């Protein structure tokens, strides 16, 4: 958005999901008081003040082309769009032992979540502490999870048309517990572990492994690629989703 000396103008920088003013898609649009703007996961109302500040001096720091280049080079934005495009409810399995700040945000989010090991002290989650959390497509938590967990190997996303408790119950059945009740291992809570499990699944094994899950999604070794796994007649089908340039 910029001020041309007379109007406040909103420009869409060729975004994947588009920019909308009053529910109408735009490429460039002069804004009026009270307009409703939707851009990606950002929603706001336009408020015009009686006194408008003088237009900023162009100091050469940023141009629309600079913004577009930076925008296209941000894989986390594209990851969020790809996840939001999924037809079913989105969930994430996150190893919060390695993301304590994210655990605080999950607790404050209002989203449904449950740890696979509820015997641990929250202040001492151990070396492995995966939990399942629901992610509303328009919620703040999806942004936080992708921003903090992408490219760190601590999160796997999944989609399902089934409710939270059914997805959780299915995944619990694949958790290995130590004698003290702590989580020792799972076959799904880290991308590399998930890949190893899916690589050796036969058709029947894939059906059992997926259960109510429609698809698993996780980062690739290539930071510009999101991998999507779903069941197929031969076992597991893998789709590569580019998230870089």
Secondary structure, DSSP 8 states (H G I E B T S, - for coil): -EE-SS-EEEE--S-SS-EEETTEEESEEE--TT-EEEETTEEEE----SS--------SS--HHHHHHHHHT-HHHHHHHHHHT-SSEEEEEEEGGG-HHHHHHHHHH---EEES--SSBTTB--S--EEEEEE-TTSHHHHHHHHHHTTTT-EEEEEESS-HHHHHHHHHTTEEE-TTS-EEEESSSSHHHHHHHHHT--HHHHHHHHTT--EEEEE-SSTTEEEEEEEETTEEEEEEEE---
